[in-house]
């Protein structure tokens, strides 16, 4: 079971979540929408273990994550950036498989600085696809992708994580629709 139970979280001098609860269904997608600063990314960071709540509790499992930023290691090739999440003797071959799936076979041995923004985004998505697992956390994952790349990546994510719990943070209603997500709208806390 993956959930937040009556969680409260504040940054210094700025409360973000207060007595917030959310449960992610197994094999289902939940999309969080709402204005900037309302706590969507904070929820994702709590579920990933990057943040700890001041109150309440978080029940979670290790997650594959696509952050708002690509978070690629500049000294590693695209293939190495994907392989870094794998613990297998054939990690580089598996990484190449996922890069080919997202349409990046020709640049698998290129460094992030040589890739476009959309290509870097697809490397980040390929890394999450390679990791797999029971929980996928997506924070504005398809930003910067052209229509064909977006359609392909959405299809890959839905297939790979069909039995997992998925949390999608988005400002785009069509992304939630494409992912067949149950949508929850967050509102900023009044100060």
C-alpha positions, -999 to 999 in steps of 0.1 A, spaced: 0 0 0 14 34 -10 -1 64 8 3 95 27 -16 96 60 -25 130 75 8 145 64 18 180 72 49 196 56 63 231 57 93 247 42 109 274 64 81 300 69 59 284 43 34 257 50 26 235 20 6 205 31 -16 203 62 -33 171 73 -31 157 37 -39 121 29 -36 103 -5 -36 66 -14 -23 54 -47 -41 24 -62 -21 -6 -74 -23 -7 -112 -37 28 -114 -27 64 -122 -34 94 -100 -27 128 -115 -22 158 -92 -30 192 -107 -32 227 -94 -15 260 -94 23 263 -89 33 262 -53 3 242 -41 24 211 -31 23 187 -60 61 183 -63 63 181 -25 39 151 -25 61 135 -51 92 141 -30 76 127 1 66 95 -17 102 92 -31 117 96 3 136 128 -6 115 147 20 102 136 54 69 150 68 68 170 100 35 152 109 18 121 97 33 92 79 43 80 44 40 44 34 59 38 2 82 15 -18 113 23 -39 102 43 -69 112 50 -105 112 88 -109 111 113 -137 117 147 -121 109 181 -135 146 184 -143 162 156 -163 189 151 -136 213 135 -160 249 130 -150 270 152 -175 300 129 -174 280 99 -185 267 90 -219 229 86 -224 233 48 -222 254 51 -189 228 75 -175 201 49 -180 223 19 -169 231 37 -136 197 25 -121 203 -11 -131 219 -38 -109 225 -64 -136 256 -77 -154 240 -66 -187 230 -31 -176 244 -14 -207 225 -37 -231 193 -31 -211 199 6 -212 204 5 -250 170 -14 -253 152 14 -235 169 41 -254 159 25 -286 123 22 -273 122 60 -268 138 67 -302 174 75 -291 194 45 -305 215 68 -327 226 90 -297 230 63 -270 267 71 -267 264 109 -267 268 130 -236 239 151 -223 255 184 -235 253 171 -271 215 163 -268 185 186 -272 162 192 -243 136 168 -257 163 141 -261 175 146 -225 139 143 -214 136 110 -232 168 97 -216 152 105 -182 121 86 -192 142 57 -205 159 56 -171 126 53 -153 114 26 -177 146 6 -172 142 8 -134 106 -4 -135 91 -14 -102 58 -10 -82 58 28 -80 64 54 -107 66 91 -99 63 115 -128 68 153 -124 58 171 -156 74 141 -175 65 149 -211 75 186 -211 95 195 -242 85 164 -263 71 167 -297 37 150 -303 51 117 -317 77 114 -289 50 122 -263 26 96 -277 53 69 -278 66 77 -243 30 77 -228 24 43 -244 57 29 -231 50 42 -196 14 28 -196 26 -6 -207 57 -9 -185 39 3 -154 4 -12 -160 4 -31 -127 22 -3 -107 10 27 -87 17 58 -107 16 94 -95 16 120 -123 22 157 -114 10 179 -143 -4 212 -153 -16 197 -186 -51 181 -184 -45 162 -217 -15 144 -200 -38 131 -173 -63 121 -199 -37 103 -220 -26 84 -189 -62 75 -180 -56 91 -146 -79 98 -117 -74 136 -112 -70 153 -79 -67 191 -78 -46 206 -50 -51 241 -38 -25 263 -22 -28 267 15 -40 302 26 -14 321 44 
